[in-house]
Amino acid sequence: MEHKGTKILETERLLLRPWREADAQEAFDNWMNDPEVTRYLTWAPHGSVNVTRFLLREWERQSREADCYHWAMVLRKTGELIGDISIMHADAYQESGTVGYCMGRAWWGRGLMTEAFREVLRYCFEEVGFERVTGGHAAENIGSSRVMEKCGLRREGLRRAHFRLLTGPRVDIVDRGILREEYFADKAINRENYSNPTK
Ligand SMILES: CC(C)(COP(=O)(O)OP(=O)(O)OC[C@H]1O[C@@H](n2cnc3c(N)ncnc32)[C@H](O)[C@@H]1OP(=O)(O)O)[C@@H](O)C(=O)NCCC(=O)NCCS
């Protein structure tokens, strides 16, 4: 595999594009300061837009690197910035990486993250040449579990009481993954699902 970086991607409803520092206020307002969104994440609500701006300045710099796969999610119809999706730890020798995503509450439950992740998987397997994409989520994070399931990530294991939420409780982490051949096999079987993100 040869790194291709954060190429601009499009789906029916979404534009996936590199992050810019200028996105800070909208990202802060739409999800980065929302404790409901960060409940299962490794970071706390930002508290101040200055934190968001500092972070996004760094993300904008990283987005020019070939091994960075990190997209801002924009609703094509309205131009609103609604979420974030990335393939972390993308490694050209291992030919693998790990998905991470989050989105503003106002847009949950419409199949949007499934749509974004399917397109990112298509890019990773069909254009970049990944062999494996992994993901992990708190066992009780049903929304994330469904997104990964719908995108074909198999359950590979359970790390018991592995992660302590920033709010205190320890949770089990479900490990998931999809291999290159599984991606193409799923695509051949479920071709219609790939054009209908609500399924
Ligand atoms: C997880 C998240 C990205 C899902 O995005 P989304 O666009 O709402 O996901 P989709 O609409 O594509 O799919 C969600 C699925 O989970 C289901 N779901 C969501 N919450 C649920 C709950 N509490 N109980 C049962 N099902 C639930 C939805 O019904 C849907 O399933 P379906 O398609 O079978 O009906 C979004 O909720 C989010 O940003 N959460 C906060 C950040 C986060 O937890 N990130 C993941 C860390 S691993």
The ligand as an SDF file (V2000), in Angstrom:
LIG
                    3D

 48 50  0  0  0  0  0  0  0  0999 V2000
  -21.8860    6.7730   17.1980 C   0  0  0  0  0  0  0  0  0  0  0  0
  -22.3550    7.8200   16.1920 C   0  0  0  0  0  0  0  0  0  0  0  0
  -21.1930    8.2430   15.3240 C   0  0  0  0  0  0  0  0  0  0  0  0
  -23.4250    7.1710   15.3070 C   0  0  0  0  0  0  0  0  0  0  0  0
  -23.7130    8.0400   14.2170 O   0  0  0  0  0  0  0  0  0  0  0  0
  -25.1110    7.9890   13.4680 P   0  0  0  0  0  0  0  0  0  0  0  0
  -25.0080    8.7500   12.1880 O   0  0  0  0  0  0  0  0  0  0  0  0
  -26.1870    8.3410   14.4160 O   0  0  0  0  0  0  0  0  0  0  0  0
  -25.1690    6.4460   13.1180 O   0  0  0  0  0  0  0  0  0  0  0  0
  -26.1680    5.7670   12.0840 P   0  0  0  0  0  0  0  0  0  0  0  0
  -27.4510    6.5420   12.0090 O   0  0  0  0  0  0  0  0  0  0  0  0
  -25.4080    5.5360   10.8180 O   0  0  0  0  0  0  0  0  0  0  0  0
  -26.4060    4.3500   12.7810 O   0  0  0  0  0  0  0  0  0  0  0  0
  -26.7370    4.3010   14.1750 C   0  0  0  0  0  0  0  0  0  0  0  0
  -27.4460    3.0250   14.4740 C   0  0  0  0  0  0  0  0  0  0  0  0
  -27.4370    2.8070   15.8790 O   0  0  0  0  0  0  0  0  0  0  0  0
  -28.7600    2.7520   16.3660 C   0  0  0  0  0  0  0  0  0  0  0  0
  -28.7430    3.3320   17.6990 N   0  0  0  0  0  0  0  0  0  0  0  0
  -28.2020    4.4940   18.0820 C   0  0  0  0  0  0  0  0  0  0  0  0
  -28.3490    4.6610   19.4250 N   0  0  0  0  0  0  0  0  0  0  0  0
  -28.9790    3.5520   19.8780 C   0  0  0  0  0  0  0  0  0  0  0  0
  -29.4120    3.1010   21.1560 C   0  0  0  0  0  0  0  0  0  0  0  0
  -29.2020    3.8390   22.2290 N   0  0  0  0  0  0  0  0  0  0  0  0
  -30.0320    1.9210   21.2290 N   0  0  0  0  0  0  0  0  0  0  0  0
  -30.2420    1.1610   20.1480 C   0  0  0  0  0  0  0  0  0  0  0  0
  -29.8520    1.5260   18.9060 N   0  0  0  0  0  0  0  0  0  0  0  0
  -29.2380    2.7070   18.7840 C   0  0  0  0  0  0  0  0  0  0  0  0
  -29.5930    3.4790   15.3490 C   0  0  0  0  0  0  0  0  0  0  0  0
  -30.9260    3.0980   15.3760 O   0  0  0  0  0  0  0  0  0  0  0  0
  -28.8680    3.0270   14.0630 C   0  0  0  0  0  0  0  0  0  0  0  0
  -29.1460    1.6720   13.7960 O   0  0  0  0  0  0  0  0  0  0  0  0
  -30.0670    1.1830   12.5900 P   0  0  0  0  0  0  0  0  0  0  0  0
  -29.4630    1.7630   11.3540 O   0  0  0  0  0  0  0  0  0  0  0  0
  -30.0090   -0.2730   12.6720 O   0  0  0  0  0  0  0  0  0  0  0  0
  -31.4120    1.7760   12.8820 O   0  0  0  0  0  0  0  0  0  0  0  0
  -22.9610    9.0550   16.8910 C   0  0  0  0  0  0  0  0  0  0  0  0
  -23.9950    8.6280   17.7330 O   0  0  0  0  0  0  0  0  0  0  0  0
  -21.9270    9.8140   17.6970 C   0  0  0  0  0  0  0  0  0  0  0  0
  -21.2660   10.7000   17.1780 O   0  0  0  0  0  0  0  0  0  0  0  0
  -21.8150    9.4950   19.0090 N   0  0  0  0  0  0  0  0  0  0  0  0
  -20.8770   10.1960   19.8830 C   0  0  0  0  0  0  0  0  0  0  0  0
  -19.4180    9.9110   19.5730 C   0  0  0  0  0  0  0  0  0  0  0  0
  -19.0830    8.4410   19.6560 C   0  0  0  0  0  0  0  0  0  0  0  0
  -19.5710    7.7240   20.5180 O   0  0  0  0  0  0  0  0  0  0  0  0
  -18.2360    7.9990   18.7280 N   0  0  0  0  0  0  0  0  0  0  0  0
  -17.8290    6.6120   18.6220 C   0  0  0  0  0  0  0  0  0  0  0  0
  -16.7770    6.2630   19.5840 C   0  0  0  0  0  0  0  0  0  0  0  0
  -16.2980    4.5560   19.3780 S   0  0  0  0  0  0  0  0  0  0  0  0
  1  2  1  0
  2  3  1  0
  2  4  1  0
  2 36  1  0
  4  5  1  0
  5  6  1  0
  6  7  2  0
  6  8  1  0
  6  9  1  0
  9 10  1  0
 10 11  2  0
 10 12  1  0
 10 13  1  0
 13 14  1  0
 14 15  1  0
 15 16  1  0
 15 30  1  0
 16 17  1  0
 17 18  1  0
 17 28  1  0
 18 19  1  0
 18 27  1  0
 19 20  2  0
 20 21  1  0
 21 22  1  0
 21 27  2  0
 22 23  1  0
 22 24  2  0
 24 25  1  0
 25 26  2  0
 26 27  1  0
 28 29  1  0
 28 30  1  0
 30 31  1  0
 31 32  1  0
 32 33  2  0
 32 34  1  0
 32 35  1  0
 36 37  1  0
 36 38  1  0
 38 39  2  0
 38 40  1  0
 40 41  1  0
 41 42  1  0
 42 43  1  0
 43 44  2  0
 43 45  1  0
 45 46  1  0
 46 47  1  0
 47 48  1  0
M  END
$$$$
